[in-house]
Amino acid sequence: MKPSARHGLPGTGNGKSPSWISGAATLSDVVLSTRARLARNLSGINFPHVASEAELARVAKYVLTAANRVHERTFRAMQTVDISALDDQQKAALVDSHLTSVAHVRAGKHRFAIVDEEQSVSVLINEEDHIRIQVILPGMQAEAAWRRADAIDDALSAELPIAYDPHLGYLTASLANCGMGLRVSIMVHLPALALLHRLASTWHAASSLDAAVRGLYGEGTETAGNIYQVSNAVSMGWTEGQTVGKITAVATYLNAEEAGARELLLRTRKSEIDDMVGEAQDQLRDADRLSVEEGVRILSALRLGYLMGYETHVADHVFSELVAALRGGTPLIASDDDRARDIFYQETRRPAHFRNRIRAERSAVAAG
């Protein structure tokens, strides 16, 4: 797996999209994707946030060497990406596709990602922890995502000295991840609950299952278009099966609540939905520039309309594809000198990109 900056990555010119946008999975009306992430560290080396350059380089060498040794049975058709070799647009593409994090692409040298051909698996080197193994699948697939991540963990752990304490479990940079080192998260779209002002009570109920809520781009980021990431709040004291079970229960609850909210809106506030969908279509038709917030708000309204029977052509896969192509990570990544230029470029290209993709979907539906 020779390090590369370009080939096969989202947003780098080959037109390939991450597999989680397909939407062809359980509960995909509400759950856009499921991610299982395992945090691991190497014994005797400082965590990345306090490690020296030499230590970071040593971690990268150890992990990449181990990955090459288990490549044939574990990392088929996978590619190693040197994060520091990417430009801001390529970094934003990885962040928007949820293949890595803002913190990882901003961290500097000796940061790598090993990404599979389907862009469903990424192994992050020197993010918050030395190793973060993550699998992201469409819809609600917590069990499948965890088992795939666990298989990769088993293969790498057989080659590396993983930091583990018999009382505390896996040692991680954050106490919240100590123990299993497992975080299972679902990315959900809840526009009907938002319209009915029921999100606060919904999150209160979800918290009883020890769920934590974050924004579209993860911890410390804002939500947009009523898209949220919901994950287990703690890692210590639970088994992997319990974690998967609790997040599955949260997904089932959110799906039922959102479906009920949609039915109520259709019965009692259909004229308001008519106006909302029509306004979103008009705004997209006339826009020559859209911010991330405006763009995702329009997409959210059009997807809700589609799910409620309107011919907006923003089906699950179209919505997920356009969200993954928002480049909302750009202002979080770009330097001060480049930020204004990059934001302007993305805002002016966004309306035409949205319109062209929706037009293509309309044509595909008409063609049968």
Buried (B, 14 or more C-beta within 10 A) or exposed (E): BEBBBBEBBBBBEEEBBBBBBBBEBBBBBBBBBBBBBBBBBBEEBBBBEEBEEEBBBBBBEBBBEBBBBBBEEBBEEBBBBBBBEBBBBBBBBBBBBBBBBBBBBBBEEBBBBBBBEBBBBBBBBBBBBBBBBBBBBBBBBBBBBBBBBBBBBEBBBEBBEBBBEEEEBBBBBBEBBBBBBBBBBBBBBBBBBBBBEBBEEBBEEBEEBBBBBBBBBBBEBEBBBBBBBBBBBBBBEBEBEEBBBBBBEBBBBBBEBBBBBBEBBEEEBEEEBEEBBEEBBEBBEEBEEBBBEBBBBBBBBBBBBBBBEBEBBBBBBBBBBBBBBBBBBBBBBBEEEBBEEBBEBBBEEBBEBBEEBBEEBEEEEEEE
